[in-house]
Amino acid sequence: MLKLLLFIGVVSAVYFFFFKKKSLPPSNDTSQEEAMIPCAQCGTYVQVKETLMRDGKYYCSRECMEV
């Protein structure tokens, strides 16, 4: 009886370790960085990671931000 329980435990552990994680969708942490948003002044689309922000608005350059 103990051998049967041990066998079921090992099979369950192998299943959850190897197969359960593969069914999860891949994490997409870079989606926010790759998003394109328009500049509040000129309307040029720029990646979020390359923008400048002031008063909750995104700008493509210092020139647009200072106007």
Phi and psi in degrees as a GROMACS rama.xvg file:
@    title "Ramachandran Plot"
@    xaxis  label "Phi"
@    yaxis  label "Psi"
@TYPE xy
-63.843  -38.3961  LEU-2
-65.0801  -37.6257  LYS-3
-65.8537  -44.9738  LEU-4
-64.0824  -40.1635  LEU-5
-64.1207  -41.7524  LEU-6
-62.6815  -44.924  PHE-7
-63.6019  -39.4271  ILE-8
-64.0939  -42.8414  GLY-9
-66.4062  -44.3189  VAL-10
-62.3287  -41.2599  VAL-11
-64.2611  -43.3322  SER-12
-63.3233  -42.4404  ALA-13
-64.0785  -42.1093  VAL-14
-60.8872  -50.4599  TYR-15
-69.4713  -31.4289  PHE-16
-74.0893  -41.9901  PHE-17
-98.4532  -37.5623  PHE-18
-102.39  -31.4378  PHE-19
-68.9383  -39.1143  LYS-20
-69.9724  -27.0634  LYS-21
-71.1699  -22.4654  LYS-22
-80.8809  -11.6947  SER-23
-76.1333  142.335  LEU-24
-68.3464  148.111  PRO-25
-66.0772  143.681  PRO-26
-73.4145  135.041  SER-27
-118.954  73.9238  ASN-28
-76.6237  -18.8474  ASP-29
-87.8675  0.196117  THR-30
-63.0044  -36.9172  SER-31
-69.5376  -36.649  GLN-32
-69.7725  -31.2293  GLU-33
-90.2653  -3.51394  GLU-34
-67.5532  140.626  ALA-35
-104.01  128.131  MET-36
-128.873  152.149  ILE-37
-80.968  147.908  PRO-38
-68.1641  138.836  CYS-39
-67.9068  -23.5189  ALA-40
-94.05  -55.8196  GLN-41
-104.178  -14.5819  CYS-42
85.8278  3.10322  GLY-43
-68.7891  134.069  THR-44
-80.7098  130.617  TYR-45
-135.672  147.977  VAL-46
-65.871  145.263  GLN-47
-57.4979  -39.3144  VAL-48
-70.278  -13.8087  LYS-49
-103.766  3.0514  GLU-50
-88.5515  163.929  THR-51
-111.544  143.701  LEU-52
-123.604  134.833  MET-53
-146.879  131.005  ARG-54
53.8655  36.1413  ASP-55
79.0418  7.45167  GLY-56
-114.353  147.741  LYS-57
-100.324  136.932  TYR-58
-126.733  150.769  TYR-59
-84.2931  -24.2505  CYS-60
-153.74  171.443  SER-61
-67.1152  -34.2459  ARG-62
-60.2278  -45.5406  GLU-63
-67.9095  -33.7619  CYS-64
-71.3311  -31.8074  MET-65
-87.2738  -11.1903  GLU-66
